[in-house]
């Protein structure tokens, strides 16, 4: 029990309210209804050890400033990993600022401009590394690839022109029409088909004999930059299917090839790669979506040697999800079906923010000697989705994603084989979530770090100015931190140290979030712990005389302020008592100084500072109150503490009800 009331002989019943176990923040209910273990406010705090509150990690500039100014836009940044000639791993940071790409090979080194291309100066850049290549995309500019030295973009090629057909010597003109189209291909994709032509033959195509020179000879103008061509045929206009793949600008159709009924002529030119704003890796292939020109479309590249190639020629494909419907795909992740098979999983949005989740199953179909992927898409029953690309993250066995209703987790339903569910994790902080600006939900950035989900949100409708935390280990929420970021990534330097990096909306520096740093970029931030308004008697209309209120702090350094609030009989809710708690640090240990003629110790060092592992302080309250609220604050850069416990002592009193409670007769 958090508090107890006891009576001995003629003594008044004692009150002993004690809190030494803490949960997270609860703003689902008003502060008068929270449990003693729950917090109403935990500004710039989080929990460590067995669940005690302490100030959050600080922030510091990471590396050198980038070219630019405080008004610059860092479009995006990511870690790029490759190997040198000795097969040693080399890590770099790739940053795009004001549309210009730069790299640094380690923390603190000079930023070097990457040549090859530039991007839209304001659009958000995203990165995906696979097969030694870094794919860089923003939904506006052509897909770019970085291979360690320069950036290249896929230059598109044109569709073939001047397609013509002539009859082989074994055929003559007749009443059977053969329709043809041709596309050009490069290392990335395939053009749209050229204009359709037809030629009339004296026999049906199925009756042709190659040995009798019964054929149609096709030719067209060669396309600059093409690595090959695809020929499509049909005996019905507008229904051509893939017939052949050739490397020259001519082809003889003698009925040797069988048309593939699953491959139609493409609608679009993909030789420059499709434009998309989100991509992910699944089944050893790249999936992509959020194409402004094709809002229902999901793309996939080929695999193996065809990785990164989106054309059907390279075993790539695209599929539209409910084309023309209300749901539009926004992001994706590799996940599992309800029964555990790996699936590419797509998160869709709807205008009101519900959305849905789809999964793509890819089978292999074979026609003749040709095998090719045959995709099918299935909607997860009862699911909800998201329109937030950077909020979709893998968290252990689940996928987390935000929408207007809260933060959801996609995962298997316990005790039900083959079923996936989407659960809203944010119910206990739903009032906070509902206060977020709806138009900025799509810009939420999330990251999984040290068993905690960091969720950067906007409370001002302008930028991501706050971060809330879901503690995956303890299954509780902390709201909120007074810092916000456009995106996150991690970088591991040459010494093997990993750094969590945040990117602000504006500026020309990267920001590291570190537990070894105090303050934000050298400035202090304010911490506030506020408990609920806790009743002092099981009968909520009774009062008690509280003599003292205690706080137990661990490893206190600097100054904190301890306050007590409560509901007085006559004055109502008010501040009752408050004092600052300061600790003078004591130094101990052997440092650099020589004692006499001897150096004490074999290594250099500096004196260490120590503070008590548990330090108890109290306030005299001496007030008659109905409930009590504890508050702990700090706002100096050297403040450090863990909140280990809170306590109030006093005794019950018999007193009449406050006159203000009485309902008076209406005149």
Order of alpha helices (4+ residues) and beta strands (2+ residues): beta-beta-beta-beta-beta-beta-beta-beta-beta-beta-beta-beta-beta-beta-beta-beta-beta-beta-beta-beta-beta-beta-beta-beta-beta-beta-beta-beta-beta-beta-beta-beta-beta-beta-alpha-beta-beta-beta-beta-beta-beta-beta-beta-beta-beta-beta-beta-beta-beta-beta
